[in-house]
């Protein structure tokens, strides 16, 4: 059995009966260990276990970070889009910049540009997102520059 599957099954077994607060703690501990699939699974269990308010927001952020650090760019983009609707007051340009950095650190530099692009589309006049895109234009990897080119940021 693969380690990822084992970690997922273990976290799901631990999730049985755990409160959203306990799931948040589990997710944060897994995130700190670099066990990103386990962190995402614990956060998902907490969210499906009836989390509300601040606990639900923290679970969403933990899941987002786990997905980003695992370079699961499509999941990151989908979560940001969903959060921008459900949690519009909490979703800020800085969240997009942070998630992009985590996606890049996770090994998907082109995906990081996609996250910045999503942020630029949601917050077209934001200076932090513009700065992050400019930085990628100036010193980005080949993958980042190709993604920037495909999105029309460079010619």
N, C-alpha and C positions, 0 to 999 in steps of 0.2 A: 504494500500500500504506500502511495507517495506521502511525503511529509506534509504537503499542503492538504491533502485529503484527510490525513490523520488529524492535523491541527483543526481543520474545519469540523470534523465529526466530534472531536473532543470538546471544542467550544460549544457545539450544539447540545451535547449531553450536559455540560455544565450550565447551559442556559435554561434548562428545564426548571421552572419554578423560581428563577432568579428575578429580582425586581429590576426595573429599568436602571435604577441607581447602581445596583450591583453589576449590571451589564456594562454600564459606563466605566466603572472601575476596571472590570475585566478588559474592556476594549483599550483603555488607556495603558494598562500594564502590557498588553500585547503589543501595542504601538511602540512603547518604550523599548521592548525587546527586539523590535524589528520584525515581529511576526504579523505582517500586514494582512494576510488573508484571515488570520484568527481575529485580529482587531476589527476588521470589516464585518465578520460574522457576528461578533459579540455586539457591535453597534446595531446591526440589523435586528438582532434578537431583542435588544432593548427597545428599539423603535417599534417593533411589532408587538412588544409586550405592553403597549399602552403608555409609553412615555409621552409627557406633555410639557409645555412651557420650556423653562431653562434646561431641564434634563434632556428633552427632545432635541433642542438646539445643540447642546454639547455632544450628544450622540451623532447628530448629523455632521458636525465639524470633525469628530473623530473618524467617522466613516470616510469623509472627504479626504482627510489626510492619509488614511490608510490606502485608499484608492490611488491618490496622487503619488505617494512614495512607492507604490507597486507599479507605477507607470501605466495604470489602467485608464488611459486618456478618455476613451469613450464614456466610461463610467463617471469620470470627473466632470466632463462636460454635461452629461445628463443630470447629475446631481446639482451642479451649479444652476442649470436652467430651472430645475424643479424648485430649488431653494429660492431663487430670485422671484418666483411667484408666491410661494408659501411664506417666506420669511423676508420679504422685500426690504424691510427696514434694517435687517442685520446684514444683508448681502451688500458688500462694499467693493469698490475697486481694489482695495488692498487684499481682499480675499482672493480675487483672481490672480493678482501678482504673486501672492504667497503660494497658491496652488500651482501656478506655472513653475515656480522655482522648485517645488517638491516633485513635480512631474519630471522636470529636467534632471534633478538629482537621482530620480528613480531610473533614469536611463532612456527617456524619450524626449530628446531636445526638440524634435519637430512637434511633438504633442504639446510641449510647453508653449510653443508659438500659437498653437490652436487655442489654448486656454487664454492666452493674452488677447488673441483676436476676438474671442467670445466676450471678454471683458471690454474691449474697445467698442464692440457693437452695442453692449448694454450701457456703457458709460463713455460716449464718444469724445467728451471734452476732458477726460481725467488725465491729469499731468503724470501721475505715477505709472499708469499703464503706458502712456506715450513714452515715458522715460525708459521703461523696461523694453519696449519694442525698439527704441533707438539704440539701446545698449546691445540688443541682439543683432541689430543691423551692423553695428560697429565692430563687434567682436564675437559674433556667433559662430557656431560650428557650421560645417557644410550643410548638415541636415536642417539647421535652423534657418540658414540663408535660403535654402531651397523652399522651405515652407513659407518664409516671408515672401519670396518671389511668387509662389503659387497663389498667395492671398493678395497680391498686388501692392505689397509694402515696398518692394524694391524691384527695379527693372533689370 
